Amino acid sequence: MKPQPPNPTHKRMVREKKTITYMVDLYCKAHHKSPDGELCPDCQQFKDYAFLRLDKCPFQDKKSTCGKCTIQCYKPDMKLQVRKIMRYSGPRLLLYHPGLALHHAWDNHRKAPTLDKN
């Protein structure tokens, strides 16, 4: 698959950012006792990093979930952080934002695209 130019305004990327936002919010509120609408500095840093990675994703609207991606562009420490956040927030997202949770589950069943070697 030929990489697409990054398009952070594509509806798929916007939905991914919304999902990450809600997951990080749920996690931070529960683990760092942050008030509604505010994130602790660590969670804000992680969210900014995740958005940056999504903005630069070569697959854009063709992507599956980041966990199934063939590139794995997250740094190892951030990969551990996202696993922690997803493990906690994933089941709760179904209660608070069922539409996003179902989209995320559907995306997880998509075949992970690969880049051409050219």
Secondary structure, 3 states (H helix, E strand, C coil): CCCCCCCCCCHHHHHHHHHHHHHHHHHHHHHCCCCCCCCCHHHHHHHHHHHHHHHCCCCHHHCCCHHHCCCCCCCHHHHHHHHHHHHHHHHHHHHHCHHHHHHHHHHHCCCCCCCCCC
